[in-house]
Amino acid sequence: MADAERTPGFDTLAIHAGAKPDPTTGARATPIYQTASYVFDDVDHAASLFGLQAFGNIYTRIGNPTCAVLEERVAALEGGTAALAVASGHAAQVIVMQTLLMPGDEFVASKKLYGGSINQFNHAFKSFGWNVVWADPDDISSFERAITPKTKAIFVESIANPGGTVTDLEPIGAIARKAGIPFIVDNTLASPYLCKPIEYGADIVVHSLTKFLGGHGNSIGGIIVDAGTFNWSRDKKYPMLCEPRPEYAGIVLHETFGNFAFAIACRVLGLRDLGPALSPFNAFLISTGIETLPLRMQRHCDNALAVAEFLSKHPNVAWVSYGSLPGDKYNTLAKKYVPKGCGAVMTVGLKGGYEAGVKLVSNVKLFSHLANIGDTKSLIIHPASTTHRQLSDQQKIAAGAGPDVVRLSIGIEDKADIIADLDQGLRG
Ligand SMILES: *Cc1c(COP(=O)(O)O)cnc(C)c1O
């Protein structure tokens, strides 16, 4: 193959996709285009931008050149056709569902999800008339049984909560395809370095950029990736995509934009009208973070496996849930979907129950006790005394947040220091 035809590898795309030296200044790093608006060339140019006849910048709520670098980079890493960056992972989920669902519609979601997503689906989304139906990823047929004529999408996480569990994406994607509905995968815990859900049938990938893509715990952001795989016109079920839009002189977005129509619809309808735009400064920090994603993610995995092995033999630990551990319930799925490692996050059961959880989060020194994952720093939380404290004991256990459970997000420090800190915290 001639050099010009080479497809760049993942590590190269993480650094270069979407970016080039600034044409006016030569700046090698992507500038932060900190502007609200953009000057039109002339009246005709302005009219063509507003009519969607030309691509270009109008107003940073709808698009920004610094955000565009991030969008192109994540689309390239996931193998999608286009992407839309927004203000948070939760905003990405709102925009996706608002583009797909009308009031009274349903979607099927895995019940093993980030706690914030469970809340968003059960409460905020229900108030919009978007009705979640829960399915069990350990029983794939429960997804098929949950589908009704009103179902507009299936939603799962690749590596899922509680930490260290892996979802069997391929058969769930096949169920979505058979039902003629898009398959949405939240790939936050894996990142495209560990798993590319589009290869297993995902039509839409969403991320909280706040976690591993940004990677440094310094910026909130979210992104929607369009795989370009779904036929929005086939069953006429998605009016935002397959019906003439009165906002744009009767354009049908799927006809006009083909295999990136979903990303366009999310931008020119969802983001334009609902408004959760990402700031260019956050886009800059997150794109910079992505440059080292492959190095960080591999170190997260290597450290996490060493910690999981250490903890699984520790006298004060009852169990460890981490898919890459030999013998783990999810080990077969982990080998298929995340062969480089099961990410940074794991859950651990302590023999001493609630008191032991409280003691461990108080004793650790290197770990930070907080509600986040995917930082370079090692993080710990005891859900029963924090994020899940309002639930009954039974509800806590059902959510994987029993009194004995702690969740760890293993950072990229020296693994000997991480292990020593946990050991002194468990014994102290
Ligand atoms: C954090 C997180 C979200 C929400 O993202 P925010 O950026 O906090 O809004 C969604 N899904 C998963 C898996 C997450 O970890």
Ligand as a Chemical Component Dictionary entry (heavy atoms), coordinates in Angstrom:
data_LIG
# 
_chem_comp.id                   LIG 
_chem_comp.type                 NON-POLYMER 
_chem_comp.pdbx_formal_charge   0 
_chem_comp.three_letter_code    LIG 
# 
loop_
_chem_comp_atom.comp_id 
_chem_comp_atom.atom_id 
_chem_comp_atom.alt_atom_id 
_chem_comp_atom.type_symbol 
_chem_comp_atom.charge 
_chem_comp_atom.model_Cartn_x 
_chem_comp_atom.model_Cartn_y 
_chem_comp_atom.model_Cartn_z 
_chem_comp_atom.pdbx_ordinal 
LIG C1 C1 C 0 -20.491 10.265 34.344 1  
LIG C2 C2 C 0 -21.294 9.413  33.452 2  
LIG C3 C3 C 0 -22.399 9.923  32.748 3  
LIG C4 C4 C 0 -22.863 11.354 32.894 4  
LIG O1 O1 O 0 -21.909 12.236 32.396 5  
LIG P1 P1 P 0 -21.703 13.742 32.955 6  
LIG O2 O2 O 0 -20.577 14.245 32.130 7  
LIG O3 O3 O 0 -21.403 13.628 34.417 8  
LIG O4 O4 O 0 -23.004 14.444 32.699 9  
LIG C5 C5 C 0 -23.075 9.068  31.909 10 
LIG N1 N1 N 0 -22.716 7.770  31.775 11 
LIG C6 C6 C 0 -21.665 7.265  32.437 12 
LIG C7 C7 C 0 -21.311 5.822  32.254 13 
LIG C8 C8 C 0 -20.927 8.049  33.295 14 
LIG O5 O5 O 0 -19.878 7.524  33.955 15 
# 
loop_
_chem_comp_bond.comp_id 
_chem_comp_bond.atom_id_1 
_chem_comp_bond.atom_id_2 
_chem_comp_bond.value_order 
_chem_comp_bond.pdbx_ordinal 
LIG C1 C2 SING 1  
LIG C2 C3 SING 2  
LIG C2 C8 DOUB 3  
LIG C3 C4 SING 4  
LIG C3 C5 DOUB 5  
LIG C4 O1 SING 6  
LIG O1 P1 SING 7  
LIG P1 O2 DOUB 8  
LIG P1 O3 SING 9  
LIG P1 O4 SING 10 
LIG C5 N1 SING 11 
LIG N1 C6 DOUB 12 
LIG C6 C7 SING 13 
LIG C6 C8 SING 14 
LIG C8 O5 SING 15 
# 
